[in-house]
Amino acid sequence: MEVTRTFGGSDVAVFIDFENIYISVLSEYDVNPDFEALIDKSEEFGRVTLAQAYADWTPYSHYINALYAYNIEPMHVPAYQYGQGGSRQGRAIKNSVDMFLCINAMKTLYSHPSIQTYVLVTGDRDFVPLIKAVREY
């Protein structure tokens, strides 16, 4: 979990790259993500006023109730399928989770000035530019 903290505020936004975390936690520890622990850790930095988890929820629909139980909003980002024919027919390509998460985090940065702490839950280095932008702001 990467935590970017700006001092002076008490509101926290949590952005979860669910598919990345799910695959990492399952392969490394053979367990499911612990949403309670995630929110508890985030609350150490202040009041969580926004929590969102990004994924194509089609294969993970059984997690949606657990997310809502911890006030985490599931943000649906559909995966796209390859076109007709060829050996790749029916295989999903990389979806746009990273892009959606990044755009919504930047929107939050400007639309919710009371949020001073951003928690990005991911194992993906693609978010380093976002972390730098949040720190600069």
URMO-V324914 format. One record per pair of residues at least 12 apart in sequence whose C-alpha atoms are under 10 Angstrom apart, sorted by the first residue. I is the first residue (numbers start at 0). J is the second residue. Records with the same first field share a line. If there is no record, write none. Layout:
BEGIN
I: J / J
END
This chain:
BEGIN
0: 15 / 20 / 37 / 40 / 41 / 118 / 119 / 120 / 121 / 122
1: 117 / 118 / 119 / 120 / 121 / 122 / 126 / 127 / 130
2: 41 / 44 / 116 / 117 / 118 / 119 / 120 / 130
3: 115 / 116 / 117 / 118 / 119 / 130 / 131 / 133 / 134
4: 44 / 115 / 116 / 117 / 118 / 130 / 133 / 134
5: 114 / 115 / 116 / 117 / 133 / 134 / 135 / 136
6: 44 / 115 / 116
7: 113 / 114 / 115 / 116
8: 44 / 45 / 46 / 112 / 113 / 114 / 115 / 116
9: 42 / 43 / 44 / 45 / 46 / 47 / 48 / 113 / 114 / 115 / 116
10: 42 / 44 / 45 / 46 / 47 / 48 / 49 / 111 / 112 / 113 / 114 / 115 / 116 / 117
11: 41 / 42 / 43 / 44 / 45 / 46 / 47 / 48 / 49 / 50 / 113 / 114 / 115 / 116 / 117 / 118
12: 41 / 42 / 45 / 46 / 47 / 48 / 49 / 50 / 51 / 104 / 107 / 108 / 111 / 114 / 115 / 116 / 117 / 118 / 119
13: 37 / 38 / 41 / 42 / 47 / 48 / 49 / 50 / 51 / 52 / 71 / 104 / 116 / 117 / 118 / 119 / 120
14: 49 / 50 / 51 / 52 / 53 / 71 / 72 / 100 / 101 / 103 / 104 / 117 / 118 / 119 / 120 / 121
15: 37 / 50 / 51 / 52 / 53 / 54 / 71 / 72 / 73 / 74 / 96 / 97 / 100 / 118 / 119 / 120 / 121
16: 51 / 52 / 53 / 54 / 96 / 97 / 99 / 100 / 119 / 120 / 121 / 122 / 123
17: 32 / 51 / 52 / 53 / 54 / 55 / 56 / 59 / 73 / 74 / 96 / 120 / 121
18: 52 / 53 / 54 / 55 / 56 / 59 / 96 / 121
19: 53 / 54 / 96 / 97 / 120 / 121 / 122 / 123
20: 32 / 120 / 121 / 122 / 123
21: 33 / 59 / 121
22: 122
23: 121 / 122
31: 62
32: 62
33: 65 / 66
34: 62 / 65 / 66 / 67 / 68 / 69 / 70 / 71
35: 65 / 66 / 68 / 69
37: 69 / 118 / 120
38: 50 / 69 / 70 / 71
39: 69
40: 118
41: 116 / 117 / 118 / 119
44: 115 / 116 / 117 / 118
45: 114 / 115 / 116
46: 114 / 116
47: 70 / 71 / 114 / 116 / 117 / 118
48: 70 / 71 / 111 / 113 / 114
49: 70 / 71 / 72 / 107 / 111 / 114 / 117
50: 66 / 67 / 69 / 70 / 71 / 72 / 73 / 117 / 118
51: 66 / 67 / 70 / 71 / 72 / 73 / 74 / 100 / 103 / 104
52: 66 / 71 / 72 / 73 / 74 / 75 / 96 / 100 / 120
53: 72 / 73 / 74 / 75 / 76 / 77 / 95 / 96 / 97 / 99 / 100
54: 73 / 74 / 75 / 76 / 77 / 78 / 94 / 95 / 96 / 97 / 99 / 100
55: 73 / 74 / 75 / 76 / 77 / 78 / 79 / 94 / 95 / 96
56: 73 / 74 / 75 / 76 / 77 / 78
57: 75 / 76 / 77 / 78
60: 73
74: 96 / 99 / 100
75: 96 / 99
76: 94 / 95 / 96 / 97 / 98 / 99 / 100
77: 91 / 93 / 94 / 95 / 96
78: 90 / 91 / 92 / 93 / 94 / 95 / 96
79: 91 / 92 / 93 / 94 / 95
80: 92 / 93 / 94
97: 121 / 123 / 125 / 126
98: 125 / 126
100: 119 / 126 / 129
101: 119 / 125 / 126 / 128 / 129 / 130
102: 129
104: 117 / 118 / 119 / 129 / 130 / 133
105: 129 / 132 / 133
108: 132 / 133 / 136
109: 136
115: 133 / 134 / 136
116: 133 / 134
117: 130 / 133 / 134
118: 130
END
